[in-house]
Amino acid sequence: MPALSKFELARIIGARALQLSYGAPPLIEVKPGESSIDVAKRELEAGIIPLVVLRA
């Protein structure tokens, strides 16, 4: 997979953080006091985020 641009990273993390804030189950263990953005970043780093980037 090619590297993601900073814009793609921001979009993916933001979209997943929004899902988490609306009650989607996290795919990793959440640490106390961790924000939905932190969880989304850790999911992306672990490679288990359930989103796909399609480039035209």
N, C-alpha and C positions, 0 to 999 in steps of 0.2 A: 504494500500500500504506500503511495506517495505521502510525503509529509503534508500535514495540514497547515494552511496559512493561519495567520493570527486571527483573521476574520472568521474562518471556519471554526477554529477553536472556540472563539467567543460565542458564536452562534450555537454550537453544540452544547457547550457548558451551560449557556443561558436557557436553552430549551429543556435540558434535563433538569436543571435546578427548578424551573417552573413546574415540571411534572412532579418533582419531589415535594414542592411546597403545596401542591394540590392533593397530596396524599398517595402518590405512587410509591410502591414499596421499594426501599433502597436495595441494591444488589450487593452491597458490602456492609460490614458492621459499622454502625454509626457511633462515633465517639461522643461523650457528653459535651454539650455546648457547641457542637459542630453545625455550621450553617448548611443550607441546601446547596450552596455554591461549592463549599468545601467537599461535600459528598460527591457532587457531580464531577469535580476535578479528579478526585481519587478514583472514581469509577472509570473515567477516561484513561487515566494513567494505567489502571489495571487491565484495560482493554475489554471491559465487560459492559460498556455503555450500549444500550439498545437502540442506537441511532446509526443511520448510514448517510454518507455524503455522496450525492450524485452530482457529477460535473458534466455540464453540457458541452 
